[in-house]
Amino acid sequence: MSLLGSATRRRRMLRKAERPDAVPLNLVSMIDVFTTLVFFLMLTSTSVQTLRAPRSLTLPPSVSVQPPEDMAVVMVTRDMILFQGEPVMSVADAERDPNALLAPLKQRLLLVPQTADPNDPSGKLTRGEINIMADKDLPFALLNKVMTTCGGDAGFARISLTVNRGGAGKKS
């Protein structure tokens, strides 16, 4: 009987080892929750855009409602005019230029490919939108030359200026 009792006991121990007392996890529900969380994070994180202004620029304060969009950027520091981070011309040369259009900047802007304007039913070609990021202490005459160059023959449909949102240091 001890042989039969030990075999029964052994079977009971094996069955108990196969079936632990812990509650099993329902992985399907957890995967659904994580999938929903991932989609939520993807949708909400794409609506945030931060334009980083270099430390050499002090942006003017403003109360802006619209968030910035992804577009070409002309940066006007105290020393240089840059397009997409590449130097185009010096500020001193731009201020000395008697013309309303800055030729070196215009040449660089004309390299941006044209596309049909989605807001124009006639299908007029445009280079899209451009964002000008300029130091707040620069003279308006220089900023006006840059804006005129971007909007004139360069063919950008919309020109935006980068400012500090709410004046509290939050960049927009």
Protein Blocks (a to p, Z undefined) as FASTA:
>chain_A
ZZmmmmmmmmmmmmmmmmcfbdcddfklmmmmmmmmmmmmmmmmmmpccddddfkbccdd
dddfbdcdddddddddfkbcceehiafbdfklmmmpmbfbdfklmmmmmmpccdddfklm
nlpacebjadddddfkbcfklmmmmmmmmmmmnopabdcddddehhlopaZZ
